[in-house]
């Protein structure tokens, strides 16, 4: 049976392109033992440590381990952000609060059932690349919708010309607008020149 920790590792490796680090984790001259440790392998700068909460494990020991790890990274001036993933058991609010002072904490617990992998992926989404949904072509007649929203006093040839120019791009709309202003102002300018 697959544990939640193994699911976390699988999701991070397969969907986030993380790579697993050997245990114990070495930071400078110090060694840290976690259930799993992974690091982002491309653009990300994340270090993810996975800890299984067991009945016999003291939360104080886990908190000290995370505080020591983040302090060691600070001393080495590391720019890696640390995420602690807590699995298998419920995390006490005090534990999450203490750890969250120095790193991101994801208290996943142990989701089960047919949607367990989906639940784990949802928790880990902050560590994964954004998945772009496939483009869906929608048949929307935005021009007709816009024309229906334009108040009657402002509707007319000018509004129609701007709506017709919109699909052709910003510059065409600006040129259309400039031409409309020029057409409206030229008679007044011509009158002023005649008076001189």
N, C-alpha and C positions, 0 to 999 in steps of 0.2 A: 504494500500500500504506500502511495506517495504521500510524504509529509508536506505540510504547508511550506516549510523552509525549502524543500526541494522544488516545489512549484514556483516559489519566488525566484530561485536561482534559474530555473528553466525559462521563465518569462523574461528575466533581465538579459539572459544570454541570447535567446532567440529573437526577442522583439526589440531589445534595447542595445544589442551588440556590446554588452559588457563582457569582461573576461574575469574568470575566477582567479583569485590570488592564493598562493600556497599558504598553508597554516603551519606554524604560527605566523601571524602577520608581523613583519619587521618594520618598525619605524625608528630610524636611526639605530641606536644600540639596544632599543627596547623591543620585546616580543609581546604580542597580544594574541590571545586565543579566543576566537569567535567560532560560532558554528559554521559560518561561511563569510567570506569577504570578497567583494567584487569591485572592479574599477571600470569606469567608462573608458571605452577604447578609442572613441573618435573625438568629436568636438567637446563632449561633456567633460567635466572636471570632477565628477562625483566619485566618492568612495562610499560604498554601501557595506555595512556590517549587519549580519543577520544573527539574531539571538533568539533561541527557543526558551520560552519561559516555562520552567518546570517547577513542579511542586516543591522540590528540595532546593531550588536555587534562590538565593537571597536577592531581592531587588537591589539592595544596597551594594552588593558585589557587582551587579551589572552596571549600576550608576557609576561606581568608582572606575570601572573598566572603560566606560565611554568617556568620562571626564579625563582620565589619564591619556587615552588615545588622542582626544582633541587637543589636549595640552601639549603632547609630544609633537603633533603636527604644527601647532603654533610656534613652538620653539624652533622648529626647522623652517619656519616661514612658508609652510606649504599653503597653496591656494586652493587645495581641494576642499570641497564642501562634503560634510559627512552626513550620511543618512543612516539612522539605526532602525532596522525593521524588526519588530517584536512579533514573534509567531508562537503558535501552539497553545498559549494560555492567555487569559485576560490580563491586561496590564493595569496596574494600579494607577489612578490619576496622579498620585504624587511621583511615581516613577517617570511617567511621561513628562510631567512638568519639570522635574529635575534635569532630565536629559535634553528637553527642548531648549534649555538655556544655552546649550553649546552645539546642538545639531538638530537636524530635522528628524522627527520621530514618526514612524508609521506603525501604529499598533494594530496589526492585521488580525491577530488571534488565530483561529483555525476554521476558516470557512469550509463547509462540507456540502455535499449534494451535487447535483448535476451542473450547477453554475459556480462551483468552487473556483475554477481557474479564472472565470470571468470576474469574480469578486476580487481575487488576488490582483488581476491586471488593473482593475479600477483603482485599488489602493496604490499601485505602483505607477499610475499614469503620470505622476509628477516627474518620474525618472525616465520616462520613455519618450521617444520622438512623437510629435503630433502626427496622427494619421489623417491625411486629407481624404475626405469622402470623395467618391467618384463623382465627376460632374454629371449633373442631371439637367438635361435640356428641358426647359419649361416653356410651354407655349403661352406667353403672356403678351397681350397687346397693350404695352405700357403707354403707347401714344394715345390710344382711345381712352384709357383710364385717366391719363393726365388731362386730356381735353375735357372730359366730363367733370373734372375738379376745378377747372378754371372758371371763375365767375363770369357771367355774361358780359358785364361792362368791359372786361379786359380781354375777352376772346376777340378774335378777328384775324386779319391777314398777318399782322406782326407775330402774334402767338403761334399761328399756324406755321410761319416761316421758321421760327426758332425750334419748334417741335420737329419739323422736317429736317433741320440741320443737325439735330442732336446725335443721330446715329453716325454722322460723318466725323465727329470729333470736336474737341474743344475749340480748336482754331477756326473751324467753319462756323460754329455758333458765334464766336467773338466777331468774325468778319461780317456775319449777317446782322448782328446787333449794331456794329459800327456803321454799316451801310444804312440801316434804318434811321439811325440818329442823323447821319449826314443828309439823307433825303428829307427829314423833317426840318432840319435847321437851314438848309440852303436857301429856301425862299425868304426867310427872315434876314439872312445875311445879304442876299441880293437887294432887298428893299433898303437896307441900311446903306449900301454902297450907292444906291441911286440918290439918296438924300444928301450925299456929300458933294 
